Amino acid sequence: MSPAPADLVNSVELAGRSACVEREVLLPQLAALREAGALSGTRAHARLQFATFEGRPTIEAVVEGQVLLPCQRCLEPCVCAIDESAQLVVVDSDSATVPGGFEPYVADPERLSLTALIEEQLLLGLPLVPMHSDRDACAAATELEAPATDATGQDKQRPFEGLRGLLGEDES
């Protein structure tokens, strides 16, 4: 999906004016985050302070928000708080040198997509394994500790229970 014209900015011009841009983004605007599994209710607020360093546009990016992802224990939605900040320098290629203290952000400096920049910061802030912080809030924790009986009180079937014994006999 190509960015909307209002989303594209000239970072060189904004840096020259030391402009500060604030944006609110919601899940429908964040295609890569949707592909990463984000659920409805995901939202973020970004403050982007533009400046110039050694003749290049720089951005102090502060992105805060919440991303709803499936919990890896119970698969129910869990809120992952995002609080990312970065000092970026806009470069037009991966091979460009970057001054110390800055991270490169590869983009066309005259057609910079604010949503893409915000989305990248959100992706960087995602946890490796999203899960509820409180085990009690997680439905899977109670299921894993449940006794081995079904709702009728009878023992659950275990089709592979005798497999260990069979493997042990084959080894002798």
C-alpha positions in Angstrom: 0.0 0.0 0.0 1.5 3.3 -1.0 1.5 6.1 1.5 -1.2 8.9 1.3 0.1 12.2 0.0 -0.4 13.9 3.4 1.8 11.2 4.9 4.8 12.1 2.8 6.9 15.0 4.0 10.1 16.7 3.0 12.5 15.9 5.9 15.1 18.4 4.6 12.6 21.2 4.7 11.2 20.2 8.2 14.8 19.8 9.5 15.7 23.3 8.3 12.8 24.7 10.2 13.4 22.5 13.3 9.8 21.4 13.0 8.0 19.1 15.4 5.3 16.8 14.0 2.9 14.8 16.1 0.8 12.0 14.7 -1.7 9.4 16.0 -1.8 6.2 14.1 -4.3 3.3 14.3 -4.0 -0.3 13.2 -5.6 0.2 9.7 -2.7 2.5 8.8 -0.1 -0.1 9.8 0.1 -2.9 7.3 3.4 -4.5 8.6 2.1 -4.5 12.1 -1.1 -6.2 11.0 1.1 -8.9 9.3 3.0 -9.3 12.6 -0.3 -10.3 14.3 -1.5 -7.0 15.8 -5.1 -6.9 16.7 -7.8 -4.3 16.6 -7.3 -1.7 19.3 -3.7 -1.1 18.4 -2.8 2.6 18.5 0.2 4.8 18.9 1.2 8.5 19.4 4.4 9.8 17.9 6.4 13.0 18.3 9.0 13.6 15.6 11.4 16.4 16.2 13.3 17.3 13.0 16.8 18.9 13.1 19.9 19.1 11.0 23.3 17.5 11.8 26.3 17.8 9.5 23.9 18.9 6.7 21.6 15.9 7.0 18.1 15.7 8.3 17.8 14.1 11.7 14.7 13.0 13.7 14.3 12.5 17.4 11.5 10.0 17.3 9.4 9.2 20.4 6.7 6.6 19.9 4.3 5.5 22.6 1.2 3.4 22.4 -0.2 0.0 22.8 -0.1 -3.0 20.5 -2.6 -5.8 21.0 -1.1 -9.1 20.2 -2.2 -12.7 20.8 -0.7 -14.0 24.1 1.6 -16.9 23.4 0.3 -18.8 26.5 -3.5 -18.5 26.0 -3.9 -16.9 22.6 -6.2 -14.2 24.1 -5.4 -10.6 23.3 -2.8 -9.0 25.5 -1.7 -5.3 25.6 2.0 -4.7 24.9 3.0 -1.2 25.9 5.4 0.5 23.5 7.7 3.3 24.6 10.4 3.7 22.0 12.7 6.6 21.3 15.5 6.9 18.8 17.9 9.4 17.3 17.7 8.9 13.5 19.5 10.4 10.6 17.7 10.1 7.2 20.0 8.5 4.6 19.2 7.5 1.0 21.1 4.2 1.0 22.3 1.4 3.3 25.9 2.2 2.5 25.8 5.8 3.7 27.9 6.7 6.7 26.1 7.6 9.8 27.4 10.0 12.5 27.9 8.6 16.0 24.9 8.6 18.2 22.5 8.3 15.4 20.7 5.3 13.8 20.2 5.2 10.1 16.8 5.5 8.6 16.8 4.7 4.9 14.3 6.7 3.0 14.1 9.4 0.3 14.7 12.6 2.4 12.3 14.6 0.2 9.5 12.0 0.3 9.6 10.6 3.8 6.6 8.5 5.0 5.8 9.4 8.6 3.6 6.4 9.0 6.4 4.0 7.8 8.8 5.6 10.2 6.4 5.3 13.1 5.5 1.7 12.2 9.2 0.7 12.1 9.7 2.1 15.7 6.6 0.2 16.8 7.9 -3.0 15.3 11.3 -2.5 17.0 9.4 -2.1 20.4 7.5 -5.4 20.1 8.3 -8.1 22.6 9.8 -11.3 21.3 7.2 -13.4 23.0 4.0 -11.4 23.8 2.2 -12.7 26.9 0.2 -11.4 29.8 2.4 -10.1 32.6 0.2 -11.7 35.2 0.0 -15.5 34.9 -3.5 -15.4 36.6 -4.8 -13.2 33.7 -3.7 -15.9 31.3 -6.3 -18.6 30.6 -3.7 -21.1 29.5 -2.0 -21.1 32.9 -5.1 -22.6 34.5 -5.6 -25.1 31.7 -2.1 -26.4 32.1 -2.5 -27.0 35.8 -5.9 -28.7 35.5 -6.2 -32.3 36.5 -6.2 -35.0 33.8 -9.9 -35.5 33.9 -12.6 -34.3 31.5 -15.8 -32.5 32.4 -17.6 -35.7 33.3 -14.9 -36.6 35.9 -13.5 -39.5 33.8 -9.8 -39.8 33.0 -8.8 -38.3 29.7 -7.7 -40.6 26.9 -4.0 -40.7 26.4 -3.4 -42.5 23.1 0.4 -42.4 23.3 0.7 -43.3 26.9 2.0 -46.8 26.2 4.5 -45.6 23.6 7.3 -45.1 26.1 7.0 -48.8 27.2 7.1 -49.9 23.5 10.2 -47.8 22.8 11.9 -49.2 25.9 11.3 -52.8 24.7 12.7 -52.1 21.2 16.0 -50.8 22.7 16.8 -54.0 24.7 
